[in-house]
Amino acid sequence: MCFEYLNFLIYSSVGCLHTAANVLFLESPTGVGFSYSNTTSDYVSEGDKRTASDNYVFLLNWLERFPEYKTRDFYVAGESYAGHYVPQLAYTILHYNKDPNNTFINLKGIIVLNFDPCSDYYVYAYLNRADVQEALHANVTKLSYDWEPCSLVIRRWEDSPSTIIPLLQELMANGLRVWVFSGDIDGRIPVTSTKYSINKMKLHLKTPWHPWYLNGEVGGYTEVYKGDLTFATVRGAGHQVPSYQPARALSLIMHFLAGTPLPNSTTLLQ
């Protein structure tokens, strides 16, 4: 979401998320991308519950390695099927935060977005270059398979809840900020599908459906529900929102982190 690809070289682009926050990318579950296990059986049976547990353990170990981040505000973001991973990890953090003997993670909110399969070819070629892996300190164990956008290593998926609405309700009840946004031309997870899911929550509307703006143009549409759930669309964006509309995606992320509403017609230049 921050780079453009040309002849398998990376060039800086607009909409870089690291200009809004420190970003930690985690490839999960085990076997996806450069993530791996030294226990073969770990690849035989995976699922949502184990992924949430593994991701939580990773965060604890990462914070021990970099303790200067322990007191920072922490947000969880993800795209597509991470609509499961993100609230499940957030729920796990909330659960363990209740025990004063555990490392406290300063969780403030979650955001779920959709992202573009067309870039997979370029990412595959780039991340499988030896010099790139060396620069990233990745694949230090010399995995027997390539980096792939979708893993063929995982053999069986044990659990996948039909809905994560109860988790979203639990997160909201604990005062977490919850944002969901979709590209308005996303053919994989259409806006209407997301709206139907939100309607199932039977939330009371706080701010009615209205356009939001960036640089004097309509950036999309949004509505806010009581309980601190915001739903937004991004105009002209497909499944991978930042690759279609990086500036609009960045504006949305920055407002999410700041806890401020998306600009309406009276604040066009903000």
C-alpha positions in Angstrom: 0.0 0.0 0.0 3.1 2.2 0.1 5.0 1.1 -3.0 4.7 0.9 -6.8 6.4 -1.8 -8.8 8.3 -1.4 -12.0 10.6 -4.0 -13.4 10.5 -5.7 -10.0 12.0 -2.6 -8.3 10.1 -0.8 -5.5 9.4 2.9 -5.7 8.0 5.1 -2.9 4.3 5.9 -3.6 1.7 8.1 -1.9 -0.5 6.8 0.9 2.3 5.3 3.0 0.9 4.1 6.3 4.2 4.5 8.2 3.7 8.3 7.9 0.7 7.8 10.2 2.0 5.2 12.6 4.6 2.7 13.4 3.5 -0.4 11.4 4.3 -4.0 12.4 3.5 -6.5 9.7 2.8 -10.1 10.8 2.4 -13.0 8.4 0.0 -15.5 9.9 -0.9 -18.3 10.4 2.2 -20.4 10.6 3.2 -21.4 7.1 2.0 -18.2 5.4 4.7 -16.1 3.8 8.0 -16.3 5.7 6.3 -17.5 9.0 7.4 -21.0 9.9 7.5 -23.7 12.6 10.2 -26.2 13.4 7.5 -28.7 14.3 6.1 -30.4 11.2 2.8 -31.2 12.9 2.0 -27.5 13.2 1.3 -27.4 9.5 -1.1 -30.4 9.7 -3.9 -28.7 11.6 -4.6 -25.0 11.9 -7.5 -22.7 12.5 -8.8 -19.4 13.8 -8.4 -20.2 17.5 -4.8 -21.3 17.1 -4.0 -18.4 14.9 -5.3 -15.9 17.5 -3.2 -17.7 20.2 -0.1 -17.8 18.1 -0.4 -14.1 17.2 -0.9 -13.1 20.8 2.3 -15.0 21.8 4.1 -13.3 19.0 3.1 -9.9 20.3 4.2 -10.8 23.8 7.6 -11.9 22.6 7.9 -8.9 20.3 7.2 -6.5 23.2 9.8 -8.2 25.3 12.3 -7.7 22.5 11.3 -4.1 22.0 10.0 -2.9 25.4 10.1 0.7 24.4 6.7 0.1 22.6 4.9 -1.5 25.6 3.2 1.7 26.6 2.3 2.8 23.1 -1.3 2.9 21.9 -1.9 -0.3 20.0 -4.3 -1.0 17.1 -5.0 -4.1 15.1 -5.7 -3.9 11.4 -6.1 -6.5 8.6 -7.8 -7.2 5.3 -10.1 -9.8 3.8 -10.1 -12.9 6.0 -8.4 -10.9 8.6 -12.0 -9.9 9.3 -11.7 -13.0 11.5 -8.1 -12.7 12.6 -8.3 -9.0 13.8 -11.3 -9.2 16.2 -10.1 -12.6 17.4 -6.7 -11.3 18.3 -8.2 -8.2 19.9 -10.5 -10.4 22.0 -7.6 -12.5 23.1 -5.7 -9.4 24.1 -8.7 -8.1 26.1 -9.0 -11.5 27.9 -5.4 -11.6 29.0 -5.2 -7.9 29.8 -7.6 -8.6 32.7 -4.9 -10.6 34.5 -2.6 -8.0 36.2 0.2 -10.6 36.0 0.2 -10.6 32.2 1.9 -8.1 30.0 -0.6 -5.3 29.3 -1.1 -4.5 25.7 -2.5 -1.0 25.3 -5.2 -1.9 22.8 -7.3 1.0 21.6 -9.2 -0.2 18.5 -9.4 -2.3 15.4 -9.9 -1.6 11.7 -10.9 -4.1 9.1 -10.4 -3.3 5.4 -10.2 -4.9 2.0 -7.3 -5.1 -0.3 -6.0 -6.2 -4.9 -4.9 -9.6 -6.0 -3.5 -8.2 -9.2 -0.3 -7.1 -7.4 0.4 -10.7 -6.1 2.6 -11.5 -9.1 4.9 -8.6 -8.5 5.0 -9.2 -4.7 5.8 -12.9 -5.3 8.7 -12.1 -7.6 10.1 -9.4 -5.3 9.9 -11.2 -2.0 11.5 -14.3 -3.4 14.6 -12.4 -4.4 17.6 -13.4 -2.3 18.8 -9.8 -1.8 15.4 -8.7 -0.7 15.1 -11.5 1.8 18.6 -10.7 3.1 17.6 -7.0 3.5 14.5 -8.0 5.4 16.3 -10.6 7.6 13.7 -13.0 6.3 13.9 -16.7 5.4 17.0 -17.1 7.6 16.2 -20.8 7.9 16.1 -21.3 4.1 12.6 -22.6 3.7 12.0 -25.4 1.2 9.2 -23.4 -0.5 8.7 -20.0 -1.9 7.0 -17.0 -0.3 3.4 -17.2 -1.5 0.4 -14.9 -1.0 -1.7 -17.9 -0.2 0.0 -20.8 1.6 -0.1 -24.4 0.2 1.8 -25.6 3.2 -1.2 -25.6 5.6 -3.0 -28.9 5.2 -6.2 -28.6 7.2 -8.2 -25.7 8.7 -10.0 -26.8 11.9 -12.3 -23.9 12.8 -13.8 -20.9 11.1 -16.8 -19.3 12.8 -19.7 -18.3 10.5 -19.7 -14.9 12.1 -17.5 -12.7 14.2 -20.3 -10.3 15.2 -20.3 -11.4 18.9 -16.6 -10.6 19.1 -17.2 -7.1 17.6 -20.0 -6.5 20.1 -17.6 -7.6 23.0 -14.9 -5.3 21.7 -17.3 -2.3 21.5 -18.6 -3.1 25.0 -15.1 -2.8 26.3 -14.7 0.7 24.8 -12.6 -0.2 21.7 -12.9 1.8 18.5 -14.1 -0.4 15.7 -14.0 0.8 12.0 -14.9 -1.3 9.0 -14.4 0.0 5.5 -14.8 -1.3 1.9 -14.0 -0.2 -1.6 -17.2 0.6 -3.3 -16.3 -1.4 -6.4 -15.0 -4.4 -4.5 -16.3 -7.5 -6.3 -14.9 -10.0 -3.8 -16.6 -8.7 -0.6 -19.2 -6.2 -1.8 -20.3 -3.2 0.2 -23.8 -4.5 0.4 -22.6 -7.7 2.1 -20.7 -5.7 4.7 -23.8 -3.5 5.3 -26.0 -6.6 5.8 -23.6 -7.9 8.4 -23.6 -4.6 10.3 -27.4 -4.5 10.1 -27.4 -7.8 11.9 -25.9 -6.1 14.9 -29.0 -4.0 15.3 -27.0 -0.9 16.4 -28.5 2.5 16.9 -27.4 5.1 14.3 -25.4 8.0 15.6 -24.4 9.8 12.4 -26.5 9.1 9.3 -25.1 8.0 5.9 -23.3 10.9 4.3 -20.3 11.6 2.0 -16.8 12.2 3.3 -14.3 14.3 1.5 -10.6 14.6 0.6 -9.1 17.5 -1.3 -12.5 18.8 -2.2 -13.7 15.5 -3.7 -16.0 12.8 -2.4 -13.8 10.2 -0.8 -16.7 7.8 -0.1 -19.6 7.5 2.2 -19.8 6.8 5.9 -22.1 6.3 8.9 -21.4 6.0 12.6 -23.2 3.8 15.1 -23.6 4.2 18.8 -21.0 2.1 20.6 -18.1 3.6 18.4 -18.5 1.5 15.2 -17.8 3.4 12.0 -18.5 2.0 8.6 -17.1 3.7 5.5 -16.7 3.2 1.8 -13.9 4.4 -0.4 -14.9 5.7 -3.8 -13.2 4.0 -6.7 -11.5 1.3 -4.7 -11.6 -2.5 -5.2 -10.7 -5.3 -2.8 -7.3 -3.8 -2.0 -8.3 -0.3 -1.1 -4.9 1.3 -0.7 -3.6 0.0 -4.1 -6.6 1.6 -5.8 -7.0 4.8 -3.8 -3.9 5.3 -1.6 -4.5 8.9 -0.6 -8.1 8.2 0.4 -7.0 5.0 2.3 -4.4 7.0 4.2 -6.8 9.7 5.1 -9.2 7.1 6.5 -6.5 5.4 8.5 -5.3 8.7 9.9 -8.8 9.7 11.1 -9.2 6.2 12.6 -6.0 6.6 14.6 -6.9 10.1 15.7 -10.4 9.1 16.7 -11.9 11.9 14.6 -14.8 11.6 12.2 -14.2 11.6 8.5 -14.4 15.1 7.0 -17.9 16.1 6.0 -19.1 18.7 3.6 -18.3 21.5 6.0 -14.6 20.5 6.4 -13.6 19.8 2.8 -10.0 20.8 3.2 -9.2 19.0 6.4 
